[in-house]
Amino acid sequence: MSPFDLKTVLLAKHAQHVVLIHFPIALFLAGVAFDFLGRWCKQRQLATVAYYNILVAALATLPVLATGILAWQFALEGQKLKGILLMHLVLGWVSSVLIWIVAILHFRARRSQSVDVPKYCLALEACAAAVLMVTAHLGGFLSGVNS
């Protein structure tokens, strides 16, 4: 089996999820960092960078959720989930919802020509980042990286 075989790459039972998950994680965490820095340094350009990172992270969660469900169906043949895998699935959905809420708050603020997103958005971003990191940590155990 060659690592460059297109059939192997595209039809692997869970490979797409493992590869795609890095995009929303990195984009969201970078967006949160830029948002915090933008507020601290009072730099509008950093807020703009945060907005685009968080927006793209939200969009990137859609294929990640889809491939996660497909991996469950193909690799585990739809068995009932339990333990770390169940926690990973639940926290993955919670992370995605939180990322979308943050993205919507940023989108609304930008659309209304507001200078900043609401103050509580920073706390929500920090909470979403924490949930996202726990979800990623559990995913690392499932993939064998953290074992």
N, C-alpha and C positions, 0 to 999 in steps of 0.2 A: 504494500500500500504506500503510495507516494504522497508526501505532504502537498504536492503541487497538482494532484489529481482533482480536477474541478468537481467531478461527481462526488468524491469523498468529502470535499469541503462543503458543498451545498446540501448534501443529503445526510450528513452526520446527524445522529439522533439529538444531540444537544449543543453542538459546537457553535451554532449561530448565537444562542443566548449568551454563552460564555464570552464570545467576542464582542457582541453588541453592548453588553452591560457597561462596559468601561466608558462609553460616550456620555450617557446621562450623568454618571457619577462624576466624572471629571468636569463636565460643563457646569453642573449645578454647584459643586463645591467651589469652582473658580468664580462663578457668578456671585455666590455668597461672599467670598473673600473680596471681590471687587466692590460689592455693595457696601460692605463694612468699611473698606478703605475709602470709598467715595464719600461716605458720610463723615468719616473721621478727618479726612483731608479737605473736605468740602470741594471736591472736584467733580464737576458734572460729567466729564468724559468717562470717568470710572463708573459712574452710575449707568451711562449708556452701554458700556461694555458688559456690566452686570445684567442689564436688561436682555441683551441679545444672548448671552450665555444661558440665562435661566429659561428664556423662551425656547431656544433650540434644545435644551435639556428636557423640557416638558414634551416637546415633539418626539424626541428620541426615546421616551419611555414607552411609546406605543408599540414599536416593533419588539422592544425588550419584553414587554408583558406578553405579547403574542407568542414569541419564541419560547418564553418560559412555560406557558401553558402547553405548547406543542411538545416541548421536551418532556414534560410530565406525561403527556399522552403517549408519546412514542417510546421513551426510555422506560417508563414504569407501567405502561399500558393502562393508564388511568386508575391505578390502584388508589385506595384511600390513603391520604397523606397523614403522617404523624411525626412527632419529634421535630428535629431541626428543619426538615424539609417543609413541614407545615408552618413553622414559625417564619421561615424564609419567604414562603408564598404570601402569608398574611402581611408581613412587614414590607414586602415588595409592593403590594397594592397600596398600603398606607403611605409608603414613600412616594409612590407615583401620584397619589391624590394630593399629598402635601406639596409636591413640586408643582403640580398644576394650579393649586390655590395661590402659591407664591407668584407663579407666572401671570395668573389673571390679575392679581393685585398690581404687579408691575405694568401690565398692559393697560389697565384702567387708569393708572396714574399718568402714564405716558400719553394716553389718548385724551385725557382731560387737561393736558398741558400743565399738570401739577409739577412742582419742583421735585418733590420726593414722594415715595410711597409712604403709607401710614407708618407711624413709629412702631406699632406692634408687629409690623412685617419683619423687622430684624429678629425678634424673638421667634416668630414662626419659621424664619429661615434657619435659625440655629437649631430649632427642634427638628425640622425636616432633615437637616444635615446629620444630626445625631442618629435619627431613625435610619437614614440612608447608610451610614457607616456601620451600624449594627447589622443591617440587612446584608451588606457586602461582606462583612465578617462571617456571617453564617453561610453565605454562598461560597466563601473560600473554604470552609470546612467541607461543604458538599462536593466541591470540585477536587478536593484533596490537597489544595495549596496550603491550608493551615493545619494539616494533620500532623 
